[in-house]
Amino acid sequence: MEISPRVHEIYMASGAAAFPSTPATGVIAAGFRNAPSITIEPFNPITDDRGRKKVQFENFKLELPSLELDKAKLTNAIAFLKAGGVSCKVVCAGVTQNSPNYLSDGGIFSFELLKALGIDFEISITQKEQWIKFTLERAYKQSDALTLITSSKTNTLPNVFNIPMENYAGIPSGFTLPNFGSITISELRLSDYKLNIKTKSNKGAYNQSSVHGFDVTLEGAIRGANPDEIATFLTGEVCPDINVPILTDATYNLTLKQGGLTATGKFTNDNDKREATVSITGNYDLPLVDATGSNIIFNSQIIVEHE
């Protein structure tokens, strides 16, 4: 029997513990998404001078692009980074519901505890799209990899989980421009806008990521820039606090604190456009990111008061 190729859902929880038995606080999933995928292929095979290969490890890579940017999802994702990895359930083949579990004929992969995966993610917000993309990855000894694969025939998922686990309220409805340092851009003159936040990580011997921070790029451009505006855009600065509103049903801010970012400018004038662009770039350390309050705050430094 041929098995359906579709990935129905990928669930994530902290890699510091076994996968939870209920979708309570601490479990996130793709929900409304673009197509997720799982790829298994050899990792660092031994190769002789005739090009023949002996496989030592198999690499599992899961790519999970989600349209949901609600604060709960991002708060949990940051917690997973700080925990060092994710436990994960991947539902990707013929699933039937049977109390108390979903059953699969070949497609519920389970990664937890000592088999937890490394995690990276990237957030992109433009005038055309808003998404977060998770990349989960790790290599396993071939014997362990084959066990993970054959176990997918008999693994279960408690049927209290929805397949897929969708949160329509977590999809942003448009965007509101942030301040670009000391520059304010009018929506009527906006010609381009983009925000990208991406994890900074190192890879371990088993190809799992260890995240230590975030790279941030924020760009805004205006049409018909006058000389005063051009001068302001080109001057540059260490940016003050920047608040980026995320317009989910429960709106919150990504707050990029002063000291983490600097602004530089660019001016272009040709037959098609007269445009000034401000590019704001920098990075933040993972331990200083605070997601405990109503906003997610990227702190640039620890401030210690001295007596």
N, C-alpha and C positions, 0 to 999 in steps of 0.2 A: 504494500500500500504506500502510495506517495503521500508525504506529509506536507501540509500547507507551509509556505515559506514565511508567512507573516509573523512579525514580533508583536504580540498582543499587548504586553506591558512589561516594564522593567521597574522593580521596586527597590528602593535603597534605604538602608538604616545604618546606624553607627557600626563601624567595624570592630569596636571595642567589646561587643557582646554578640550573643546569638541573635538571629533574625527574630523580631517580635512576632507574637501569635495573633496580634490585632493591629489594624491600621491606625492606631492611636498616635499621639504626638511622638514624633521621631521617625516616621516613615514617610518618604516622598516618592513620587513616581512621575512618569512623563506626562500623563494626562493628555490634554490637547497638545498635539505635537506634530512635527514632521517625522518622516520615517526613521525609527530607531533601527540599529543593526548590531549583530554580534559576529565577529570574525575570529576564527581559530586557525593559526598557522604556525609553522616552525619558528623557533627563536634561537639564534646563535647556533645553527647546526655545525657539526664538525665536517670539514670538506677536505678531501685529499687532492693530489696534484692532477687527477683525472676528472675532477669536478663531481666526484661521487660524495654523497652526503649521508651522515648518520645523525638522526634527530636526537637531541638531548632534552629539549624543552618544547612545549607548545604554548604559544602566546594567545591569551584571550583578550580581545578588545571589544568593548561595548561603547557605542556612540548613541547618545540620547539627547536629541534636540527637542526642547519643550517650549511651547508658547506661553506657559504660565510663569509669571514673575512675582507671585504673591510673597509677602514677607516671610510667612511660615516656611515656604520652600527654601528661600535663600538663607534664612536663619539656620535651618537644619543642615543645609549644604556646608555652611561655614563650620558648624559643629563637627561634621564628618571630616573636614580637612584637619581640624585640630586634634581629632581622635586618631588620625593617621591612616584612615581608609574606610571602606564601606562593606557591610554585609549586603548581599544582593540576591534577589529572586528574579529570574528572567523567564517569562511565559511566552514561548515562541512556537508552539505547535498545538495539535488538536487537543483542546481542553474540554473536559466534561465536569459538571457539577455533581458532587456526591457528598452528602452530609457525613462528616463535618468538613471535608476538604474538596478542593478541586483536584482532579486527577488528570494526568497527561499521558499520551501514548508515545512520548518521545521528546518533550520540549519544555520541561520546567528545570532550568539550571539553577543550582544553589551554590552560592559562594558566601561563607561565613566563618567566623572565628579564625583559625589558622589559615583558612583559604580565602580570607577577605581580599578585596581588590583595592588598588590605588585609585585615587580620584583627582581629576582636574576639572575645571569648568571655565567657560567663557560667556560673558554677557555682551550682547550687541543691541544697541538702540539707535535707530535711524528714523528718518521721516517715512520710510517705507516698511520697516519691520522691527519687531522687538522679540528677542528670544534669549534663552539660556541653553547652552549645550554642555552636557556632561560627557566626559570621557573616562571610562573605567577600564583599567588595564592591569594585567599581571601575567607573567610566565610561570608555568608549573612543570616539574619533572614530567616526562611523558607518561610514566605510570600513573601519577596523580591526575594528569589531564584526562587520561582514558577513563579513570574512575568517575571524574566529574561528568564526562559525556554519557557513560552508560547509566549513571545514577539518574540522569534526566528522564529515563523511562519510568521511574517509580517515585520520583520526588513529588511532594504534594504542597499545596498552598491552602491555608485555611479559607473557607468560603465566605468569611466575613469581609474579605477584600473584594473590591469591585474590579472587574477587568473590562476596560481600563479604569483607573482611578482618576476621574476627571474633575477639575475644579474650574468651571467657566468663569467664576468671579476673579480668578487669578490671572486672567488675560488682560493686559493693559488696554485701556480705551483712549488711544491717542497719546500725546505727550505735551508737556509744558517745558518750555526752554528754561534751563538753569541760567544763573549768572555765569559769565565766562571771565572769571577773575573780576577785574574792575570794569569790564566791558559788558554793556547790555545790548542785546541784539533784538531788533524789532521783528516780530513774526512776519509782518508784511514784506520785509526786505530779506528774509532768510532765503538763501540759495542752497545751503547744505548744512546738515547737522549729523553728527555721529558720536556715540559714546561706546567705548570698548573697555571692558574690565576682564582681565585674563590672569589666571593663576601663574605664579612663578614656582617651578618645582625642579627637583633633581630626581633622577631615576636610581633605584636600588638594583642589586644584582639580579633580582627576579623581575626587573622592568616595571616595578610599581612606583608611582610618583610619591614623593614626599614634598608637600607644598610648604613654602616659607613666606610667600607674599603674593602681591597682586601688581601687575602692570596696568596703568590707567592711561587712556588717550581720549581726550574730549576735543572735538573740533566744531567750529561754527563759522559760516561764511555769509557775507552780505553782498547784495547787488548794488552797483552804482556808488561805490565808496567815494567820499569827498576827501580832500587833502588832510583835513583834521582827523578824520576817521582812520585814514591810512597811517598817519603818524602814531595814533593811539594803538592800533593793532601791531605795528612794528616795534613799539617801544619795549615790550616784554616786562615781566614782573614775576616775583614769587607770589603765587595766588593766595588770596584769602580763602576762607571757607566757601565751598561750592556745594549747594544743595540741588540734587537731581531728583525731582518728583517722579515717582512710579505710580501711574494712574490705574491701579487695580481698584476693585470695588472698595477695598480698605486702603486708601492712599497712604504711602509712606515715602520717606526720602532716603536716598543714598547720600550721605554727608561726607564729602571729601575735605578733610581738615587742612587748615593752613599749614604750610611748610612741606607738604608732600608733593606739590605740583608747581611747575613753572609754565609761563605762557610765552610763546614766540609767534611772530606774525609773518604773513606772506601777502603780496599784492600782485595781481595779474590783470593786465589790460591788453586785450587783443581785439580782433574783429568781432568776436562773439560775446565778450563779457568784460566788465570792469568790476573786479571782485577782490575784497579783502577777507583774509582767512586768519583766524586765531587758532593755534594748536596748543593744547594744554596737556602736558605729559609728566609722568613721574611714577613712583611706586610706593606701596605701603607694605609693612610687615604684617604677616598673618596674626601673630599673638596680640597685636594692638587693635584688631578689628573688634568692635563691640556691637553685637546684635541683640543685646538683652532688653533694650528699651523699645520705644515706638518706631525708631528709625534705625538704620544700619550705618554705623559711624566708622569711617576709616581714619584712625588716628595716626598722626605722623611721628609722634614722639611721646615718651613718658615724661610728664612734668612732675618734678619732685620739689616740694617746698622745703627750703632749708631754714632752720632757726637762726 
